[in-house]
Amino acid sequence: MDNNLCNICKSELDSLTKQEKITCNVCKKTFGSNKKCINGHFVCEDCKELGPLDYIEMFCKNSDSTNPVELAEFIMNGSNIKIHGPEHHFLIPAVLLTAYYNKIGEKEMILKKLKNARERSKNVLPGFCGYYGACGAGVGTGIFLSILLNSTPLSVNEWSLCGQMTAASLTSIASDNGPRCCKRVSYRALEAAIKFIDEHLNVKLEHPAIKCSYHEKNNECIEHLCQYYPKN
């Protein structure tokens, strides 16, 4: 990540004539800084050094967003998140839980739910898409819904809904050929989840048009074959 670009939106950083007190968008602590994003964002040095799972959890627990796609992009823009990696298996349920509970006005639930999602996502191993035939981003939507509905192996309707959620995500993901792209499948999973949440839970989450900004970093990008490719 270029140190002259914002860790949140990748815009340029402004150099200030004197230090200002600025609040970190990730941890919400206030620091003195002589640089800030032209869009007003700021990420402290401590948060830039967080591991990917810590960064996702810290960002989400302090976010008021009801837009899981925008929230995911803010997180994926960070220098903490690789272009590909198993952190996306936690990212998907994390942003969905955060946006959902913010939307229904129950922000106090987020931290506990995030910790649960983080623990479950550890079981979704690296390379899951290629070696187990089920992309971790799609499985992440099932993790989200199972936590939301307090589903267990003995649940009835909840058990079914969680399976339907995961199936919808995986079907959407599999509609593209490989190779894997953790950004493309994350977008696919989030769009499927947003639609499912609207149809089955009657909660409408914000859903912006998606244009991928990560393709230049992905050596395996399928470019025009991907619906999110910005030149389409």
C-alpha positions in Angstrom: 0.0 0.0 0.0 1.3 3.4 -1.0 1.9 5.5 2.2 0.7 8.5 0.3 -2.7 7.0 -0.3 -5.6 6.7 2.2 -5.9 3.3 3.9 -9.7 3.7 3.6 -10.5 5.0 0.2 -7.1 5.1 -1.6 -7.4 8.8 -2.3 -4.3 11.1 -1.9 -3.2 12.3 1.5 -3.1 16.1 2.2 0.0 17.5 4.0 -1.2 19.9 6.7 0.7 23.1 7.6 0.5 22.1 11.3 -0.6 19.0 13.2 -4.3 18.5 13.8 -6.2 16.3 16.2 -7.7 13.6 14.0 -9.8 10.6 14.9 -8.9 7.3 13.4 -11.7 5.7 11.4 -10.7 2.3 12.6 -10.2 2.4 16.3 -11.9 5.8 16.9 -9.0 7.1 19.0 -7.7 10.7 18.5 -4.1 11.5 17.4 -2.1 14.4 16.2 -1.2 14.2 12.6 0.2 16.3 9.8 -1.5 14.2 7.1 -5.1 13.3 6.3 -7.0 12.0 3.4 -8.6 14.6 1.0 -11.9 12.9 1.9 -11.3 13.4 5.6 -10.3 9.8 6.5 -7.5 8.9 8.8 -6.0 5.6 10.0 -3.5 5.6 12.8 -0.2 3.8 12.6 -1.2 1.2 15.2 -4.3 0.2 13.1 -2.2 0.0 9.9 0.0 -2.6 11.8 -3.0 -4.8 12.8 -3.2 -8.3 11.5 -6.0 -8.8 8.9 -8.5 -10.4 11.3 -7.9 -7.8 14.0 -8.3 -5.1 11.4 -11.6 -6.4 10.2 -13.0 -6.8 13.7 -11.7 -3.4 14.9 -13.1 -1.6 11.8 -16.5 -3.3 12.0 -17.1 -2.9 15.7 -16.6 0.8 15.4 -18.6 1.3 12.2 -22.1 2.7 11.8 -22.4 1.6 8.2 -25.5 -0.1 6.9 -23.8 -0.8 3.5 -21.9 -4.1 3.6 -20.4 -3.6 0.1 -19.0 -0.2 0.9 -17.8 -1.5 4.3 -16.1 -4.4 2.7 -14.3 -2.2 0.2 -13.1 0.2 2.9 -11.6 -2.8 4.7 -10.2 -4.4 1.6 -8.5 -1.1 0.6 -6.4 -1.3 3.8 -2.8 -2.3 3.6 -3.7 -5.0 6.2 -5.7 -7.1 3.6 -4.0 -9.1 0.8 -5.5 -9.3 -2.7 -6.3 -13.0 -1.9 -6.4 -14.7 1.5 -8.5 -16.6 4.0 -9.3 -13.3 5.8 -12.1 -12.9 3.3 -13.8 -15.8 4.9 -14.2 -13.7 8.0 -14.7 -10.4 6.2 -18.0 -11.5 4.6 -19.9 -12.5 7.8 -18.3 -9.5 9.6 -19.6 -6.8 7.2 -23.0 -8.4 6.9 -23.5 -8.7 10.7 -22.3 -5.1 11.1 -24.5 -3.7 8.4 -27.5 -5.7 9.6 -27.4 -4.8 13.2 -26.7 -1.2 12.4 -29.7 -1.2 10.1 -32.1 -2.5 12.7 -30.7 -0.3 15.5 -29.0 -3.0 17.6 -25.4 -1.9 17.4 -24.7 -3.3 20.8 -25.0 -6.8 19.4 -22.1 -6.4 16.9 -19.0 -7.0 19.0 -20.3 -10.4 20.4 -21.5 -11.5 16.9 -18.2 -10.5 15.3 -16.2 -12.6 17.8 -18.5 -15.6 17.0 -18.0 -15.1 13.3 -14.2 -14.8 13.7 -14.1 -18.1 15.6 -16.2 -20.0 13.1 -14.4 -18.6 10.0 -11.2 -20.1 11.3 -12.5 -23.5 10.3 -12.8 -22.4 6.6 -9.3 -23.1 5.5 -7.1 -21.4 2.9 -7.7 -22.6 -0.6 -11.2 -23.9 0.4 -12.7 -23.0 -3.0 -10.2 -25.1 -4.9 -9.7 -28.0 -2.5 -13.2 -28.4 -1.0 -15.5 -27.2 -3.8 -17.1 -24.5 -1.7 -15.8 -20.9 -1.7 -15.1 -19.5 1.7 -16.9 -16.2 0.8 -20.0 -18.2 0.1 -19.6 -20.2 3.3 -19.2 -16.9 5.1 -22.8 -15.9 4.2 -23.9 -19.1 5.8 -21.9 -18.3 8.9 -23.5 -14.8 9.0 -27.1 -16.2 8.8 -26.5 -19.1 11.3 -25.2 -16.5 13.8 -28.0 -14.1 13.1 -30.7 -16.8 13.5 -29.0 -18.7 16.4 -29.1 -21.8 14.2 -27.9 -25.2 15.5 -27.7 -28.7 13.9 -31.1 -29.3 15.6 -32.8 -26.2 14.2 -35.7 -26.5 11.8 -36.5 -23.5 9.7 -33.3 -21.8 10.6 -31.3 -24.8 9.5 -33.0 -24.7 6.1 -32.6 -20.9 5.6 -28.9 -21.1 6.3 -28.4 -23.8 3.7 -30.4 -21.8 1.2 -28.3 -18.7 1.9 -25.0 -20.6 1.3 -26.4 -22.3 -1.8 -27.5 -19.0 -3.3 -24.1 -17.5 -2.7 -22.2 -20.5 -4.1 -24.4 -20.7 -7.1 -23.7 -17.1 -7.9 -20.0 -17.5 -7.3 -19.8 -20.6 -9.5 -21.5 -18.8 -12.4 -18.1 -17.4 -13.2 -15.2 -19.6 -14.3 -12.0 -19.6 -12.2 -9.3 -19.0 -11.3 -10.2 -17.8 -7.8 -10.4 -14.1 -7.1 -11.2 -13.2 -3.5 -12.6 -9.8 -4.5 -14.9 -11.1 -7.2 -16.3 -13.9 -5.1 -16.7 -11.5 -2.1 -18.8 -9.2 -4.3 -20.8 -12.2 -5.6 -21.4 -13.4 -2.0 -22.4 -10.0 -0.7 -24.9 -9.3 -3.5 -26.5 -12.8 -3.0 -26.7 -12.1 0.7 -28.3 -8.7 0.3 -31.0 -10.1 -1.9 -31.6 -13.0 0.4 -31.9 -10.8 3.5 -34.4 -8.6 1.7 -36.5 -11.5 0.5 -36.4 -13.7 3.7 -35.8 -11.2 6.5 -37.5 -8.1 5.1 -34.5 -5.9 5.8 -33.1 -3.8 3.0 -29.4 -3.1 3.1 -27.7 -0.5 0.9 -26.3 -1.9 -2.3 -24.2 0.3 -4.6 -23.1 -0.4 -8.1 -19.8 -2.3 -8.0 -16.8 -1.6 -10.1 -13.6 -3.4 -9.0 -10.6 -1.4 -8.2 -8.3 -4.3 -7.4 -7.9 -5.9 -10.9 -4.4 -4.4 -11.5 -3.1 -6.2 -8.5 -4.5 -9.6 -9.5 -2.3 -11.5 -11.9 -5.2 -14.0 -12.6 -7.9 -11.3 -13.2 -10.4 -12.6 -15.9 -10.9 -8.9 -16.9 -13.8 -8.5 -19.3 -15.3 -11.9 -18.3 -16.0 -10.4 -14.9 -19.1 -8.3 -14.4 -17.2 -6.1 -12.0 -14.4 -5.2 -14.3 -14.4 -1.4 -14.5 -13.8 -1.3 -18.3 -17.0 -3.3 -19.1 
